[in-house]
Amino acid sequence: MTEWSPPMGDSSHGPGQALPVADSQLPPGLATVPFACQHGARLLLLVVGSWAWTLAELRFDPVACSYVEVQRAHFAWPREAAGALLSRMVAAGSPTLEQTADRLARWLDDLTPSSSR
């Protein structure tokens, strides 16, 4: 199930303040560092929370010298979130898409300790 949220351009987060990227109540072994990839002015962040996988798409605004959130989606399953991220990277071309897929696979592998795999 995918839930789309509207852009958060008018959020309570001002310049220089970090956007929340994941719940603080993560189960043990889950990464708290988001997966990030960039193509041109587009920045994609994938984070895992205690109840959903969240993919945020941001666009760089050179006038404000900051990123503006374009959209945010929540996914129940990691493969849905990974597929959505990779589909947005198709425009970057084959070498960049392949590098992103490899990095994403390693990041997903690192989410849980090898003893629990």
Order of alpha helices (4+ residues) and beta strands (2+ residues): beta-beta-beta-beta-beta-alpha-alpha
